[in-house]
Amino acid sequence: MGCSKDDPPAEVATVVTTEVSDITFNTATFTGEITENGGSEILSRGACWSVTENPTIDNNKTVEDTGIGVFTSALTNLLPDTTYYLRAYATNSVGTSYGAQIEFTTHSTPIELPTITSTAVVTITHNTANSGGNVTDNGGAVLLAKGVCWSLAMNPTTTAAKTTDGTATGAFVSSLTNLLPSTTYYLRAYATNSVGTAYGAQIEFTTIAAPIVLPTISSTALSTISTKTAQSGGDITANGGSAILEKGVCWSLATAPTTADAKTLNGTGIGSFTSDITNLTPNTTYYLRAYATNSVGTAYGEELEFTTALDNIFTGNVYLKNQQEVNEFGAHGYTQVTGDLHVEPAIPTAFSNLNGLSTLTSIGGALYLSKTKGLPNFSAMKNLVSVGGDVNITHNQGLTSIGLEGLTTVGGNMSIILNEDLLNLNGLEKLVANGGKPNLTIWNNAKLTNFCGLKPLLSNFNGILSVLNNGYNPTKQDIVTGTCSQ
């Protein structure tokens, strides 16, 4: 048998380009159809595509199974956010035919967290270290921040201490500061984009012990300078890495005083302190520095110069009966009274202040403070150090505390009687016992319930203590070791 002379000649196949679906940033799915094989067996079929129009099988293509009908092709390795042109194709013995061209655009690259690694911690001191990281991929979005973060707890985040080291990808170096000595920290590199923050591996490191150096101290300006006393102090802001063993102020007639000269002892520890400087010579220039000693040595604050007041002595007894007389006496600036001092009107009299007595440092005889009205305390006389005779504080209306803050020595007896508003004995804390003196008589102070101001005196006291008809009437033992107030 043979072929008929009337068999038609073969033609190219008929191809339909149907659709592109499931488009992502780098893939898509194509559906096509061969409706006629053209009278010749289909040798290959698929899709071809290009970034230019009318792609052919010389461009990118898929090769699917043979035959007619519907087929699908998986398009891969596409570029994100790119427009492509695609046609279905079919090849038979006659040649290759193409379907209609269609156009599609891939999606933008999805944004993810950056990719980052942490760099080993190096150059560790007592308060600094170096580390860093390497951002190998920004996740498809511009970096907003990068650096390292650290904490005393594991898995630190950017809410803890951190560095900020720019916004470029690649390796970077971070400097860690303000660390604590001899302390274990946990560190991670971080990188942030619009999606969020990614972290590198956690690294643990420990700072070394802090070197011990001299303390840091400043001197406090001098105040209340009198003929024989003054007040200063200092402020220790750092102990140098070792406990403060001693602190205070030192002074001398020569510049650059040291602790080998006269000095105060104001305890230990950092912070500010006040120093009372005593046994000075009137009308004399001194040089003073605050000091602080630790195991390394002694550091000094800035040097201050001061001159004590000139002695101005009143010889005899003084009687002051009202505010005007106090002011007139005070205008002379007396530092000593050789006899008695009476602030003692005949009847209760209002006083606004005792500032005229602020320069007094010693009274050779007795001190009488009686029948004053309106003075809450006698703190204007805080520079008074010694009274040679008795001290009588009686019938003072409005007096709530004593306030003789500098008084250390009373040569006679002390009586505190009938002060109807007196609440406490604050202002007698520096009073010391001297040969059994002063004997103390504390009577008829109706509101007096706090005797704590006498505790330093009574801790080493062999005089007579008489307490009667007060708001609270403690024994010596109560005041020293029990309840000094009620």
C-alpha positions in Angstrom: 0.0 0.0 0.0 1.2 3.6 -0.5 0.3 7.1 0.4 -2.4 8.9 -1.4 -1.4 11.7 -3.7 -4.0 13.8 -1.9 -2.4 13.8 1.7 -1.9 17.5 2.7 1.7 18.6 3.4 2.7 19.1 7.1 2.6 22.5 8.8 3.9 24.1 12.0 1.8 23.4 15.1 -0.9 25.8 16.4 0.0 27.1 19.8 -2.0 29.1 22.3 -0.3 31.2 25.1 -2.9 31.0 27.9 -1.7 32.7 31.1 1.1 33.3 33.6 0.0 32.7 37.3 1.5 32.3 40.8 4.0 35.1 40.2 6.6 35.7 42.9 9.8 37.7 43.0 11.7 35.0 41.2 9.3 32.4 39.9 6.0 32.0 38.0 3.8 29.3 36.4 2.8 29.4 32.8 -0.1 27.5 31.1 -0.2 27.0 27.3 -2.0 24.7 24.8 -1.2 23.1 21.5 -4.4 22.8 19.6 -3.0 21.3 16.3 0.2 19.5 15.7 0.3 20.7 12.0 0.2 17.1 10.7 3.6 16.3 12.2 4.6 14.9 15.6 5.4 17.5 18.3 9.1 17.3 19.1 9.2 19.8 22.0 7.0 22.4 23.6 7.1 24.9 26.4 7.5 28.6 27.1 10.2 31.1 26.2 10.7 34.5 27.7 12.9 37.6 27.7 13.1 41.1 29.0 12.6 42.2 25.3 9.6 41.6 23.2 9.0 38.6 20.9 11.1 36.1 22.8 12.2 32.9 20.9 13.6 29.5 21.9 17.0 31.2 21.7 16.1 33.0 24.9 15.2 31.5 28.2 12.8 28.6 27.8 11.3 25.5 29.3 11.1 22.1 27.6 8.0 20.0 28.4 6.8 16.7 27.3 5.6 16.2 23.7 2.1 15.9 22.4 -0.8 18.2 21.9 -3.1 19.7 24.6 -2.7 21.8 27.7 0.7 21.9 29.4 2.3 24.0 32.3 5.8 25.3 32.7 7.6 26.4 35.9 9.5 29.6 35.3 12.5 30.0 37.6 15.5 32.2 38.3 13.6 35.3 37.4 14.7 38.8 38.6 12.6 40.6 41.1 10.5 43.6 40.1 11.2 43.0 36.4 8.9 43.0 33.4 9.1 39.9 31.1 7.6 39.0 27.7 6.6 35.4 27.2 5.3 33.2 24.3 4.3 29.5 24.2 6.2 27.5 21.5 5.9 24.1 19.8 8.4 22.5 17.5 7.6 19.8 15.0 9.4 18.5 11.9 8.4 21.6 10.0 9.7 24.1 12.5 8.8 26.1 15.6 5.7 28.1 16.0 4.8 30.6 18.8 1.6 31.7 20.5 0.6 35.2 21.2 3.0 37.3 23.4 1.9 38.1 27.0 3.6 40.4 29.5 4.0 40.0 33.2 6.0 41.6 36.0 7.7 39.8 38.9 7.1 40.9 42.5 9.6 42.9 44.5 12.0 40.9 46.7 10.4 40.0 50.1 12.0 42.0 53.0 13.4 39.8 55.7 15.5 40.3 58.8 19.2 41.1 58.2 21.8 38.4 58.5 24.5 39.3 61.1 27.3 37.6 63.0 29.0 38.7 66.3 32.7 39.5 66.5 34.8 38.2 69.4 35.3 40.6 72.3 38.9 41.8 72.6 41.0 44.5 74.3 39.1 44.0 77.6 39.9 46.4 80.4 38.2 47.2 83.7 35.6 49.5 82.1 36.0 49.1 78.3 36.1 46.4 75.5 36.0 46.1 71.7 33.7 43.9 69.7 31.6 44.3 66.6 29.9 42.3 63.9 29.4 41.6 60.2 26.2 42.2 58.3 26.3 39.9 55.4 22.7 40.6 54.1 20.5 43.5 54.7 17.3 41.3 54.2 16.2 43.3 51.2 15.8 46.6 53.0 18.1 49.5 54.0 19.7 49.0 57.4 18.4 51.5 60.0 21.0 50.7 62.7 23.7 48.2 63.6 26.0 47.7 66.6 26.4 45.6 69.6 24.2 45.4 72.7 25.2 44.0 76.1 23.8 43.3 79.5 24.4 41.5 82.8 21.6 39.1 81.8 21.7 36.6 78.9 20.3 37.4 75.4 20.7 41.2 75.6 18.6 43.3 73.2 18.7 46.8 71.9 16.7 48.0 75.0 19.9 47.3 77.0 23.2 49.2 76.6 24.3 49.4 73.0 26.5 51.0 70.4 25.3 52.6 67.2 27.8 51.9 64.3 26.2 53.2 61.1 23.9 51.7 58.5 26.1 50.0 55.9 26.4 46.3 55.4 29.7 44.6 56.1 32.0 44.3 59.0 32.2 46.9 61.8 34.0 47.5 65.1 32.2 48.6 68.3 33.7 50.2 71.4 32.0 49.4 74.7 32.4 51.9 77.5 31.2 52.5 81.1 31.5 48.9 82.0 31.9 47.7 85.6 35.2 46.1 86.7 35.3 42.4 87.5 31.9 41.8 85.9 30.5 39.2 83.5 28.6 40.6 80.5 26.6 39.0 77.7 26.9 40.6 74.2 25.3 40.2 70.8 25.8 42.1 67.5 22.5 43.5 66.1 21.2 44.8 62.8 17.9 46.5 62.3 15.8 47.1 59.1 12.2 47.9 58.5 11.1 44.3 59.4 12.9 44.3 62.8 16.1 43.5 64.5 18.3 40.4 64.0 21.0 39.3 66.5 24.3 37.5 66.1 25.5 34.8 68.4 25.8 35.6 72.1 29.3 36.1 73.5 30.2 36.1 77.2 33.1 38.1 78.6 34.3 39.4 81.9 36.0 42.7 82.6 39.3 42.8 84.6 39.6 44.2 88.1 39.9 48.0 88.3 43.4 49.4 89.0 43.6 51.0 92.4 44.5 54.7 92.2 44.3 57.7 94.6 40.9 58.9 95.6 39.3 61.9 94.0 38.5 64.7 96.5 37.7 68.4 96.5 38.0 70.9 99.3 34.9 72.7 100.7 35.0 76.5 101.0 35.7 77.8 104.6 32.9 79.2 106.7 32.2 80.5 110.2 35.8 81.7 110.6 36.3 83.1 114.1 39.4 83.9 116.2 40.2 80.2 117.0 37.9 78.1 114.9 36.7 77.6 111.3 34.7 75.1 109.3 35.5 73.4 106.0 35.4 69.8 104.7 35.5 68.0 101.5 33.7 65.8 98.9 35.1 62.4 97.9 33.6 61.5 94.5 35.6 58.3 93.9 37.6 56.1 96.2 40.1 55.1 93.6 39.1 51.4 93.7 40.0 50.9 97.3 38.1 51.7 100.6 38.7 55.1 102.1 40.8 54.6 105.3 40.8 58.1 106.5 39.5 61.5 105.5 39.3 65.1 106.8 41.1 68.4 106.3 44.7 69.3 107.2 46.1 72.8 107.7 49.4 74.6 108.4 51.0 78.0 108.5 52.9 77.0 105.3 51.4 76.2 101.9 50.7 72.6 100.8 49.7 71.2 104.2 49.7 67.4 104.5 48.4 64.9 107.0 51.7 65.3 108.9 50.4 68.7 110.0 47.3 69.5 112.1 44.3 67.6 110.7 40.7 66.4 111.5 39.5 62.8 111.3 36.1 62.6 109.7 35.7 58.8 109.3 35.7 56.7 106.1 33.7 56.3 103.0 33.0 58.5 100.0 30.7 61.6 99.8 30.8 65.0 101.4 31.8 65.7 104.9 32.2 68.7 107.3 35.2 69.4 109.4 35.4 71.6 112.5 38.8 73.2 112.8 39.8 74.3 116.3 42.7 75.5 118.4 43.7 78.2 115.8 45.5 81.4 116.7 43.7 84.7 116.2 44.6 87.0 113.4 46.7 84.3 111.6 46.8 83.1 108.0 46.4 79.4 107.4 46.5 77.1 104.4 44.1 74.1 104.3 43.4 71.1 102.0 40.9 68.3 102.3 42.4 64.9 102.2 41.4 61.2 101.6 43.6 58.2 102.1 43.2 54.7 100.6 45.6 51.7 100.3 47.5 53.5 97.5 48.1 56.7 99.4 46.7 60.2 100.2 45.0 62.5 97.8 44.4 66.2 98.5 41.8 68.7 97.3 42.6 72.2 96.2 44.4 74.5 98.7 42.4 77.2 100.5 43.8 80.2 102.3 42.0 81.8 105.3 42.8 84.2 108.2 41.3 83.9 111.6 39.6 86.9 113.2 41.3 89.3 115.5 40.5 88.9 119.2 38.2 91.6 120.4 37.8 91.3 124.2 35.1 92.9 126.4 36.4 93.2 130.0 33.7 92.8 132.7 30.1 91.8 132.8 27.5 92.3 130.0 23.8 92.9 130.6 21.5 92.9 127.6 17.8 93.5 128.2 16.3 93.9 124.7 17.0 93.5 121.0 18.4 97.0 120.7 21.1 96.4 123.3 22.0 93.1 121.6 22.4 94.9 118.3 24.5 97.6 119.9 26.7 95.2 121.6 27.1 93.1 118.5 28.2 96.1 116.5 31.6 95.9 118.3 32.3 92.3 117.1 33.5 91.1 120.5 35.0 87.6 120.5 35.4 87.3 124.3 33.7 88.5 127.5 35.9 88.2 130.5 32.9 88.3 133.0 29.3 87.2 132.9 27.0 87.6 130.0 23.3 88.2 130.8 20.6 88.2 128.1 18.0 88.6 130.8 15.3 91.3 130.8 13.4 92.0 134.0 10.2 90.7 132.5 9.7 88.4 129.4 10.7 90.4 126.3 10.5 89.6 122.6 13.8 89.2 120.8 14.0 88.7 117.0 17.5 87.3 117.0 20.9 87.1 118.8 23.0 87.8 115.8 24.9 90.4 117.7 26.5 87.5 119.8 27.5 85.4 116.8 31.2 86.5 117.1 31.6 85.3 120.7 33.8 82.3 121.2 34.3 82.4 125.0 32.7 83.8 128.2 35.0 83.9 131.2 32.1 84.0 133.7 28.5 82.7 133.6 26.0 82.8 130.8 22.3 83.7 131.5 19.7 83.3 128.8 16.4 84.1 130.4 12.9 85.6 129.8 13.4 85.8 126.0 10.3 85.5 123.8 10.1 84.3 120.2 13.6 82.7 119.8 13.2 79.1 118.7 16.9 78.4 119.6 20.2 80.1 120.4 22.0 78.9 117.2 23.2 82.5 116.5 25.7 81.8 119.3 27.0 78.6 117.6 30.6 79.9 117.7 30.6 80.0 121.5 33.0 77.3 122.6 33.5 77.8 126.3 31.8 79.3 129.3 33.9 79.6 132.5 31.0 79.6 135.0 27.4 78.4 135.1 25.0 78.3 132.2 21.4 79.1 133.0 18.6 78.7 130.4 15.3 79.6 132.1 11.8 81.0 131.3 12.3 81.3 127.6 9.0 81.4 125.8 9.0 79.9 122.3 12.3 78.1 122.7 12.1 74.7 121.1 15.7 73.6 121.1 19.0 74.8 122.6 21.2 75.4 119.5 24.5 76.1 121.2 26.2 73.9 118.6 29.8 74.9 119.3 29.7 74.7 123.1 32.2 72.2 124.4 33.1 73.4 127.9 31.1 74.7 130.9 33.1 75.4 134.0 30.2 75.5 136.4 26.7 74.0 136.4 24.0 74.0 133.7 20.4 74.6 134.5 17.5 74.3 131.9 14.3 75.2 133.8 10.8 76.4 133.0 11.1 76.7 129.2 7.5 75.9 128.4 7.9 75.2 124.7 11.2 73.3 124.8 11.0 70.0 122.8 14.5 68.8 122.7 18.1 69.4 123.8 19.6 69.5 120.3 22.6 71.8 120.1 24.5 70.4 123.1 26.0 67.5 121.3 29.6 68.8 121.5 29.5 69.4 125.3 32.1 67.4 127.1 32.5 66.4 130.8 35.3 68.2 132.6 36.1 67.2 136.1 32.5 66.4 136.9 31.3 69.6 135.3 28.8 70.6 134.3 26.2 69.2 136.8 22.9 69.3 135.0 19.5 70.4 136.4 16.6 70.0 133.9 13.3 70.8 135.5 9.8 71.8 134.7 10.0 71.9 130.9 6.5 70.7 130.2 7.0 69.7 126.5 10.6 68.4 126.7 10.6 64.7 125.6 13.9 64.4 123.6 17.1 64.2 125.6 19.2 62.8 122.8 21.4 65.9 122.5 23.0 64.9 125.9 24.0 61.4 124.8 27.6 62.3 123.9 28.1 64.1 127.2 26.5 61.5 129.4 28.5 58.7 127.8 31.5 59.8 129.8 29.9 61.7 132.7 30.5 61.6 136.5 28.6 64.7 137.5 25.1 65.1 138.9 22.1 64.7 136.6 18.7 66.0 138.0 15.7 65.5 135.8 12.2 66.5 137.1 8.7 67.4 135.9 9.5 67.4 132.2 7.4 65.9 129.4 9.7 62.9 129.8 12.1 62.2 132.6 14.7 59.6 131.6 17.6 58.4 133.7 21.2 58.7 132.6 21.1 55.0 131.6 18.0 55.6 129.5 19.6 58.4 127.6 22.9 56.6 127.0 21.8 53.1 126.2 18.1 53.1 126.3 15.4 55.4 125.1 16.7 59.0 124.9 13.3 60.3 123.6 9.7 59.6 123.9 
